[in-house]
């Protein structure tokens, strides 16, 4: 078994720092709000492989920490070429992973990330809740209108019967019937 163990003592720390400094890579660490879209413009030479790694987690305000990955939570990645006409990559990924693409033209590439977060699901859930409330209100209103119509019909029938009796007694008193 061959390999280099870098985390043993001060020499390992220096070697790790040296490799990190010499490595031709860049890293970003950022937070994206649950409905937010974050775009970066990076100058990338032609025929360069770009690898992005990400992890999506929900923040629990009560616990003050991140929750473990939730099913259905993921990241949508969209990458455009320097002319912003050709979409190099537009794909939905899971909650933890990486994306890779190779640039074929040099220039400023636009890399956009946004989550399909449960805030959307909560928004959709809120929307479903509002729809349910609206449906219940509509059904309640419909029920009241039905009973009001039945009451009006009953009153109309009673009024008609009363009028016919009254007219009959009127005509009998006048001796027309």
Secondary structure, DSSP 8 states (H G I E B T S, - for coil): -------SHHHHHHHHHHHHHHS----------TT-EEEEEEEE-TT-EEEEEEE---EETTTTEE----TT--EEEEEE-TTS-SEEEEEEE-SEEEEEEE-SS-EEEEEEEEE--HHHHHHHHHHHHHHHHHHHHHHHHHHHHHHHHHHHHHHHHHHHHHHHHHHHHHHHHTT--
